[in-house]
Amino acid sequence: MSHAILKWVEEMGVEWHYVTPGKPQQDGFIESFNGRLRYEYFNKTLFTSSAS
């Protein structure tokens, strides 16, 4: 974790919550967003090659 971010959080009085590694259900909003992004973007994009 960046010390700058932690310092900013403390200075701003932001309530900080960690998502436990391996527990994505703790952040349903971002998981839902990621699912929609994959569906809307990747599933509708024609890839001609899997090589980068």
MDAnalysis code that builds the backbone (N, CA, C; Angstrom):
import MDAnalysis as mda
import numpy as np

u = mda.Universe.empty(156, n_residues=52, atom_resindex=np.repeat(np.arange(52), 3), trajectory=True)
u.add_TopologyAttr("name", ["N", "CA", "C"] * 52)
u.add_TopologyAttr("resid", np.arange(1, 53))
u.add_TopologyAttr("resname", ["MET", "SER", "HIS", "ALA", "ILE", "LEU", "LYS", "TRP", "VAL", "GLU", "GLU", "MET", "GLY", "VAL", "GLU", "TRP", "HIS", "TYR", "VAL", "THR", "PRO", "GLY", "LYS", "PRO", "GLN", "GLN", "ASP", "GLY", "PHE", "ILE", "GLU", "SER", "PHE", "ASN", "GLY", "ARG", "LEU", "ARG", "TYR", "GLU", "TYR", "PHE", "ASN", "LYS", "THR", "LEU", "PHE", "THR", "SER", "SER", "ALA", "SER"])
u.atoms.positions = np.array([
    [0.855, -1.175, 0.000],
    [0.000, 0.000, 0.000],
    [0.894, 1.229, 0.000],
    [0.542, 2.180, -0.792],
    [1.320, 3.406, -0.893],
    [1.198, 4.218, 0.391],
    [2.333, 4.663, 0.878],
    [2.330, 5.501, 2.080],
    [1.613, 6.822, 1.808],
    [1.703, 7.321, 0.584],
    [1.026, 8.579, 0.235],
    [-0.491, 8.426, 0.348],
    [-1.015, 7.303, -0.106],
    [-2.460, 7.060, -0.017],
    [-2.885, 6.944, 1.436],
    [-2.130, 6.192, 2.220],
    [-2.466, 6.044, 3.632],
    [-2.418, 7.377, 4.370],
    [-1.461, 8.215, 4.024],
    [-1.360, 9.538, 4.634],
    [-2.558, 10.393, 4.247],
    [-2.950, 10.357, 2.968],
    [-4.092, 11.122, 2.492],
    [-5.367, 10.678, 3.194],
    [-5.557, 9.363, 3.315],
    [-6.733, 8.817, 3.987],
    [-6.820, 9.344, 5.416],
    [-5.695, 9.334, 6.100],
    [-5.663, 9.810, 7.478],
    [-5.964, 11.306, 7.553],
    [-5.352, 12.088, 6.674],
    [-5.555, 13.534, 6.677],
    [-6.995, 13.925, 6.344],
    [-7.613, 13.190, 5.431],
    [-8.968, 13.511, 4.999],
    [-10.044, 12.914, 5.906],
    [-9.638, 12.012, 6.781],
    [-10.609, 11.374, 7.669],
    [-11.505, 10.386, 6.946],
    [-10.993, 9.813, 5.874],
    [-11.751, 8.840, 5.084],
    [-11.769, 7.508, 5.822],
    [-12.945, 6.882, 5.868],
    [-13.048, 5.560, 6.476],
    [-12.560, 4.536, 5.457],
    [-11.565, 3.771, 5.812],
    [-10.885, 2.861, 4.902],
    [-11.308, 1.426, 5.178],
    [-11.702, 0.688, 4.144],
    [-12.102, -0.711, 4.285],
    [-11.282, -1.546, 3.313],
    [-10.733, -2.616, 3.812],
    [-9.973, -3.529, 2.967],
    [-10.870, -4.670, 2.513],
    [-10.649, -5.144, 1.306],
    [-11.313, -6.344, 0.816],
    [-10.333, -7.482, 1.044],
    [-10.779, -8.480, 1.764],
    [-9.932, -9.615, 2.075],
    [-9.522, -10.327, 0.784],
    [-8.231, -10.613, 0.588],
    [-7.808, -11.342, -0.607],
    [-8.585, -12.654, -0.751],
    [-9.060, -12.904, -1.956],
    [-9.821, -14.120, -2.216],
    [-11.288, -14.010, -1.855],
    [-11.750, -12.820, -1.492],
    [-13.150, -12.612, -1.107],
    [-13.777, -11.489, -1.936],
    [-13.891, -11.657, -3.264],
    [-14.422, -10.571, -4.099],
    [-15.873, -10.236, -3.782],
    [-16.612, -11.155, -3.151],
    [-18.016, -10.865, -2.830],
    [-18.139, -9.739, -1.809],
    [-17.025, -9.350, -1.174],
    [-17.064, -8.243, -0.227],
    [-17.204, -6.904, -0.934],
    [-16.975, -6.858, -2.222],
    [-17.131, -5.621, -2.983],
    [-17.985, -5.917, -4.213],
    [-19.274, -6.115, -3.966],
    [-20.197, -6.492, -5.036],
    [-20.303, -5.476, -6.146],
    [-20.182, -4.180, -5.831],
    [-20.314, -3.147, -6.855],
    [-19.253, -3.308, -7.933],
    [-17.993, -3.411, -7.527],
    [-16.923, -3.495, -8.525],
    [-16.957, -4.829, -9.255],
    [-17.355, -5.893, -8.577],
    [-17.471, -7.187, -9.256],
    [-18.560, -7.127, -10.318],
    [-19.667, -6.464, -10.015],
    [-20.744, -6.301, -10.986],
    [-20.274, -5.467, -12.168],
    [-19.561, -4.374, -11.871],
    [-19.023, -3.522, -12.930],
    [-18.073, -4.303, -13.836],
    [-17.167, -5.072, -13.229],
    [-16.214, -5.853, -14.016],
    [-16.927, -6.848, -14.922],
    [-17.971, -7.473, -14.413],
    [-18.735, -8.421, -15.226],
    [-19.391, -7.744, -16.411],
    [-20.002, -6.578, -16.175],
    [-20.641, -5.847, -17.282],
    [-19.616, -5.365, -18.290],
    [-18.456, -4.908, -17.807],
    [-17.401, -4.454, -18.706],
    [-16.930, -5.595, -19.606],
    [-16.703, -6.754, -19.003],
    [-16.276, -7.914, -19.802],
    [-17.325, -8.247, -20.852],
    [-18.595, -8.259, -20.441],
    [-19.657, -8.609, -21.375],
    [-19.762, -7.586, -22.495],
    [-19.804, -6.315, -22.143],
    [-20.019, -5.265, -23.133],
    [-18.827, -5.044, -24.054],
    [-17.638, -5.166, -23.525],
    [-16.454, -4.840, -24.323],
    [-15.810, -6.073, -24.937],
    [-15.379, -6.975, -24.099],
    [-14.602, -8.104, -24.598],
    [-15.435, -9.093, -25.398],
    [-16.652, -9.348, -24.999],
    [-17.474, -10.314, -25.709],
    [-17.960, -9.787, -27.051],
    [-17.885, -8.485, -27.250],
    [-18.367, -7.905, -28.503],
    [-17.234, -7.391, -29.372],
    [-16.005, -7.706, -28.999],
    [-14.850, -7.270, -29.767],
    [-14.292, -8.462, -30.529],
    [-14.038, -8.277, -31.799],
    [-13.486, -9.344, -32.616],
    [-11.967, -9.313, -32.514],
    [-11.422, -10.356, -31.963],
    [-9.976, -10.471, -31.870],
    [-9.501, -11.352, -33.012],
    [-8.570, -10.828, -33.797],
    [-8.064, -11.617, -34.918],
    [-6.891, -12.476, -34.518],
    [-6.301, -12.206, -33.364],
    [-5.163, -12.972, -32.900],
    [-5.117, -12.891, -31.371],
    [-4.600, -13.953, -30.756],
    [-4.458, -13.928, -29.302],
    [-3.062, -13.435, -28.911],
    [-2.204, -13.211, -29.888],
    [-0.848, -12.739, -29.612],
    [-0.864, -11.229, -29.396],
    [0.004, -10.765, -28.508],
    [0.081, -9.327, -28.239],
    [0.950, -8.637, -29.247],
])
